[in-house]
């Protein structure tokens, strides 16, 4: 069984929580470490006082913007006037790209998610 541990007295980022599979694992010491639930994502930080994972909003937004920029860059070529794409597909792509741009600016933080890429544009 895999368990997740971290030192309660350190500033060790959650990504460095100790994962042990057997009692002989040398990366952890049961006398100095506490067991924690699995980290939900790399954007979560464990709060020792609350004994719970919390979302690091700055890290989440950085990752969201990176993924958004990557998606926009991958579809840039489709916006060129000589790219072979139908007007219908181009209109759909324009709507998708517009929703990508708006995602990080939504009023409610929990609504700040990237839209799904339409299936026909996933291989572009």
N, C-alpha and C positions, 0 to 999 in steps of 0.2 A: 504494500500500500504506500502511495506517495503522500507525504505530508509537507506542509509549507511552514517554515519557521523563520523567525527573525529575532534579532537582539533588541530587547525593549529599551536599552540604554544608548542606542546609537542612532545616527541619522542615516542609516543604511537605506538607500532607496528600495522600494518594494521589489523592483526588478532583481534585486540581489537576495531576496528571501531564500533561505536554504531549503532545498528540496531533497528529501532523504527517502531512500527506498528500503534501507535496512539499518539495523541498529549499529552496525560497524562503520557507518559513513562518518568520515573525519571532518566534514565541513560544519558540523553543528555540535553543540554541547547542550544536552537537555537541562543542565543546571543554569545556563545563562540565556537560553532562548525560549521563546513562547511560540506555541502553535497558532497560526493564523489561517483564515480561509484563503482559498486560491485567489490570486489577484485577478479581478474582472477584466482589466485591460492595462496596457502600459501607461495609460493616462490616470490611473488610480494610485493614491498614496494611502498607506495605512495610518490611521489616527489611533495612537496608543491609548489616549484617554477615553475615546468613544468605543474602542475595540471594534472598529469597522473601517472598511475601505471608503474613501471619499474621492470624488472626481476632481482632478487637478484641471480646472477650467482653462488655464493658460496653455497647458500642454495639449489639451483636447483641441483648442482652437488652432494652435500651431499645426497639428496633424490634419485638421479639417481643411485649413487653407492650402496645405501642401497637396493633399489629395485633390482638392478642387482645381488647383493650378495645373496639376498633372493631367486631369481630365480635359481641361480647356486646351492645353497644349496638344494633346493627342488628337483633338478634333479641329484644330486650327486649319489644317490643310483642306478640310472639307468646305471651308468658307471662301476659298479662292474661286474666282470667277470661272476658271477653266477646269475645275475639279468635276469629274463625271458623276453628278448626283442629280436625282430628279428634284423638281421644285417642291414636291410634297415632302420628300425626305429632308430637303434643306430646311423647310419651314419647321419640321419636327425637331431637327437638330438645333435650330435657332432658339426654340422654346426650351429645350434641354439645357443649352449653354446659358441662357438667361437665368434659369432656376439654379444652376451651379453658382452663378455670380451672387445671387441673392441669399443663398444658404447661410453664410456666416453672419449675415446682418439681421436675421430674424429677431423679432422682439423678445420672444421667450427663449431662454437658453436651451430648454429641452427640445425645441423645434429646429435647432441648428444641426441638421443632418443633410448629407448630400442626397440628391435625388438618384434614383436608379437609372442607369444608362439604358436607353432603349436597346433591345436585343440586337437589332440590325446594325447598330453602331459599335458593338462590343469588340469587333475584330478590326476596327479601323486603326 
